[in-house]
Amino acid sequence: MHLAYLGEETLTNLIMEVRCKMPALTVKYHLDIPTPSLNNNKGDIDRINASLERASGLRRIHWPLSLLGSISGTLWLPSNQITITAAHDGDRLRVIAVDPGDTTSSHFGLAIDLGTTVVAAELIDIRTGQCLAAPSEVNGQIEYGEDLLTRLHFAGQGDVDALRMALINTVNQLINRACGIAGIDPSHISAVCAAGNTTMTHLFLGLDPSHMRQEPFIPIINHVPILTSGELGLEIAPLAQTYIFPSAGSFLGGDLIAGSLAARMLDHDEITLLLDIGTNGEMILGNKDWLLAGAGAAGPALEGGVAECARRAEPGAIERVKIDPATLEPSYSVIGDISPIGLCGSGLVDVIAQLYLAGLLDATGRFILDKDTNRWRTVNGRTVYMLAEADSASDLPATYITEKDIQNVLRTKAAVVAALTILLDSVGLAVSDIQRVYTAGSFGVHLAVDSAIAIGLYPKLPTDRFVSLGNGSLRGAREILLNAEKIEEACQIADKITYLELNVHPGFMEIFRSAKYI
Amino acid sequence: MHLAYLGEETLTNLIMEVRCKMPALTVKYHLDIPTPSLNNNKGDIDRINASLERASGLRRIHWPLSLLGSISGTLWLPSNQITITAAHDGDRLRVIAVDPGDTTSSHFGLAIDLGTTVVAAELIDIRTGQCLAAPSEVNGQIEYGEDLLTRLHFAGQGDVDALRMALINTVNQLINRACGIAGIDPSHISAVCAAGNTTMTHLFLGLDPSHMRQEPFIPIINHVPILTSGELGLEIAPLAQTYIFPSAGSFLGGDLIAGSLAARMLDHDEITLLLDIGTNGEMILGNKDWLLAGAGAAGPALEGGVAECARRAEPGAIERVKIDPATLEPSYSVIGDISPIGLCGSGLVDVIAQLYLAGLLDATGRFILDKDTNRWRTVNGRTVYMLAEADSASDLPATYITEKDIQNVLRTKAAVVAALTILLDSVGLAVSDIQRVYTAGSFGVHLAVDSAIAIGLYPKLPTDRFVSLGNGSLRGAREILLNAEKIEEACQIADKITYLELNVHPGFMEIFRSAKYI
């Protein structure tokens, strides 16, 4: 069964089916502790542990000192009802919170996508699997550099902690906003699952990622142990269990592993492709028996910030464009149905595809200017194709596309094509062998598959083979919040992946150059 | 094989035999981490974990965030040699320290006896099992009260933390002294094992023990999870594993469990008795199949402080006394071979036994004053038996014994006899069925068995059945430092013990009264 065909609700139900059989990342136990007597003179905590053993089936129960102290107070309440929040850790049960009474109805987890540009979170009700809030924020590290390399360089200067704090603060803002929206107390968040690229993961942990710049491109850590939110500085329950998706190498981060988990790549016999086109064009090809990964340095074209009128997929961004082949007049749809302020990645791909199909663009990505349309304009001395005029009245900028923008997209496309070609070659497969393509990243959500195929960014396959995961990091993270057993699967994915270092692959540049055409 | 017949050295060897097969409370692994390459591009910590898995045979390795940060620094040293200090936790390995190079030769543990009056420690070299230093200090809680009840009352006032700090400070002083004597760095102490009565255990943890005063006499905790020294405030390696012996109830603490472990009571078919005569007369009777425990409120007679000239077993204390039946003249030996300043418990018992045998004392503990000896004196209006005159020149006090002192000792004796009688009755055994008597506590070390038998404090058995454990808490604690598998045995002992609540036992006072005679 494919996520593609599932709405949010069906997905939730599917997850809950599984979840009921498996423990979530944290579990709550409502206990009625027997009153002590001369015949049952076990210690308070020993009586709690006896009840916990029955409830959990685990014999080894670990308490931190900070919680032992809270007990006498809790237990001498009129009733002996308490709720224990705990984490299953193999044959251990780790107690992470104790509350008087029954608080099982307040059991929350946080899924986090540690994006280089945008950090997104989902506040999950662990009982129901429902998402209660899904805020996102610009990554506070932006002030230290737009792109990863700048931040890696900054980290190399010994300022890792500044970057860590910027990221942690962003996450804490998201926690605040999410709890505000849902109207819950942050201290009831007892589980966190985060996914990000290898650099973001390192900075989240306060580890210096700068070594990863030089050969042999070695991260400090791929498989991160479960930590507590207190260690990390997250403002929720101090002992909240925090799982961070493993990386498979410097260039293949937990975000992709989370996507593969959400795509259930290990469940399939059929060949599947996970395609995450963001700062890099990253992909994982394979099935339950093998996973092959590669990344083509794509440049940030599709994340916005490079195309002159680029915007992130946010209200005001043009996300769909059509150009009438007869009139050569464009029409477009704007996120939020307001006046356009720019183009998001999907709009960018649409307009290129439409320009080409309308004969306004040649295969090399150059405008065919003798085609007569009143959309040709000159901006700063260059010819551009104008989508929406500036509106000085309401102070709205013009939205147009330049040949340079198009070259950027074509470079990205070429990188993706080169990477995919090499991956397929190395296992002797053809594009047509790919039974399903999972597209991840905010980019993939909005992208019109036909346009992406038209310009060659997506492989030429029947459109019904394409499945949008939405935000793969968040989707994978949520699954682990609700089913800790999936941690094992995430490890297997990370360990199974063979990473092809394309930057040093001889064939790459050659294919890249020849693929820079529509 | 009985500890009794083992000197310190043989004991150490015996322990080491076992220890080599079993992991100590913490284990050190010296690793040579393979240098990374494009072919081995695992993360630094992942490469360390791979080496650790081979070395330890454990797959699940847990790191605290605080140590992850130290790695890159450590690993980019000229050599990739590091030493990991870790604790085995079921199928887990918990990393607690990382050092560059090979530090396996600096691997130390601390055994602590959390005594109400005196806190004693042993600094143990975990490689060899040798004791490097064995300092002791008066328990800093003394300023809040000489005896347990006063401190329990003080704790009930909400001043638990003052008592905790006083105890922790005492332990930190001991750590300082021990490390000074041995010339080692406290940060190389990675394991601690402590034993104390249930009240001391609670105060060590900062838990309020005052509930234990009232029926149903319930402690907050009997089985204490392994904690870190950092949580407790001990000034050694912050993540040092700290194991605290479990209690079997409010009146049967970890000190007795530690003694039973050292006495290997679960190894014996034969009936054994563990006798710890301190503030209370506590005892455990049984064999590998059953353990029965009881405590008679003995009063602090034998811990010094009550007998007028009482001293702890320290230099200057008279520890042996003989009275010549003909001349009725006393002779004595003094700890440290210096002039006497008082009587320790063993001296106290000796002098009573000798007075009785010399016909200077009747069976009720009254002086027979018409017996003619120039040792009768009058001090503050009471007749006393003078052992050593005051020496105003060197400002030494007189050492003598009063009838009140003797009554105290006889009360203690009566409590011990009453407790033992009831324990034996309840399992239908006679004194003669006891094959071995382990005496624990600093008191038991010095006590002359024949004198203790003479006044009826010890059961009437062949003297070769008596075995002195010395400090049972320290001996048991050391065994666990060197062999973590013994933790399971300590739990079994605590769980196996049936505690007879003698204070509420009808027969107790009756036997007590009739036993208040020599």
Boltz contact constraints between the chains, C-beta under 6 A:
constraints:
  - contact:
      token1: [A, 36]
      token2: [B, 216]
      max_distance: 6.0
  - contact:
      token1: [A, 36]
      token2: [B, 218]
      max_distance: 6.0
  - contact:
      token1: [A, 37]
      token2: [B, 216]
      max_distance: 6.0
  - contact:
      token1: [A, 38]
      token2: [B, 216]
      max_distance: 6.0
  - contact:
      token1: [A, 41]
      token2: [B, 216]
      max_distance: 6.0
  - contact:
      token1: [A, 41]
      token2: [B, 218]
      max_distance: 6.0
  - contact:
      token1: [A, 41]
      token2: [B, 249]
      max_distance: 6.0
  - contact:
      token1: [A, 43]
      token2: [B, 219]
      max_distance: 6.0
  - contact:
      token1: [A, 43]
      token2: [B, 220]
      max_distance: 6.0
  - contact:
      token1: [A, 43]
      token2: [B, 221]
      max_distance: 6.0
  - contact:
      token1: [A, 43]
      token2: [B, 222]
      max_distance: 6.0
  - contact:
      token1: [A, 44]
      token2: [B, 220]
      max_distance: 6.0
  - contact:
      token1: [A, 45]
      token2: [B, 221]
      max_distance: 6.0
  - contact:
      token1: [A, 46]
      token2: [B, 222]
      max_distance: 6.0
  - contact:
      token1: [A, 46]
      token2: [B, 223]
      max_distance: 6.0
  - contact:
      token1: [A, 62]
      token2: [B, 225]
      max_distance: 6.0
  - contact:
      token1: [A, 63]
      token2: [B, 225]
      max_distance: 6.0
  - contact:
      token1: [A, 65]
      token2: [B, 227]
      max_distance: 6.0
  - contact:
      token1: [A, 65]
      token2: [B, 231]
      max_distance: 6.0
  - contact:
      token1: [A, 69]
      token2: [B, 206]
      max_distance: 6.0
  - contact:
      token1: [A, 71]
      token2: [B, 220]
      max_distance: 6.0
  - contact:
      token1: [A, 72]
      token2: [B, 208]
      max_distance: 6.0
  - contact:
      token1: [A, 72]
      token2: [B, 220]
      max_distance: 6.0
  - contact:
      token1: [A, 90]
      token2: [B, 91]
      max_distance: 6.0
  - contact:
      token1: [A, 91]
      token2: [B, 90]
      max_distance: 6.0
  - contact:
      token1: [A, 206]
      token2: [B, 69]
      max_distance: 6.0
  - contact:
      token1: [A, 208]
      token2: [B, 72]
      max_distance: 6.0
  - contact:
      token1: [A, 216]
      token2: [B, 36]
      max_distance: 6.0
  - contact:
      token1: [A, 216]
      token2: [B, 37]
      max_distance: 6.0
  - contact:
      token1: [A, 216]
      token2: [B, 38]
      max_distance: 6.0
  - contact:
      token1: [A, 216]
      token2: [B, 41]
      max_distance: 6.0
  - contact:
      token1: [A, 218]
      token2: [B, 36]
      max_distance: 6.0
  - contact:
      token1: [A, 218]
      token2: [B, 41]
      max_distance: 6.0
  - contact:
      token1: [A, 219]
      token2: [B, 43]
      max_distance: 6.0
  - contact:
      token1: [A, 220]
      token2: [B, 43]
      max_distance: 6.0
  - contact:
      token1: [A, 220]
      token2: [B, 44]
      max_distance: 6.0
  - contact:
      token1: [A, 220]
      token2: [B, 71]
      max_distance: 6.0
  - contact:
      token1: [A, 220]
      token2: [B, 72]
      max_distance: 6.0
  - contact:
      token1: [A, 221]
      token2: [B, 43]
      max_distance: 6.0
  - contact:
      token1: [A, 221]
      token2: [B, 45]
      max_distance: 6.0
  - contact:
      token1: [A, 222]
      token2: [B, 43]
      max_distance: 6.0
  - contact:
      token1: [A, 222]
      token2: [B, 46]
      max_distance: 6.0
  - contact:
      token1: [A, 223]
      token2: [B, 46]
      max_distance: 6.0
  - contact:
      token1: [A, 225]
      token2: [B, 62]
      max_distance: 6.0
  - contact:
      token1: [A, 225]
      token2: [B, 63]
      max_distance: 6.0
  - contact:
      token1: [A, 227]
      token2: [B, 65]
      max_distance: 6.0
  - contact:
      token1: [A, 231]
      token2: [B, 65]
      max_distance: 6.0
  - contact:
      token1: [A, 249]
      token2: [B, 41]
      max_distance: 6.0
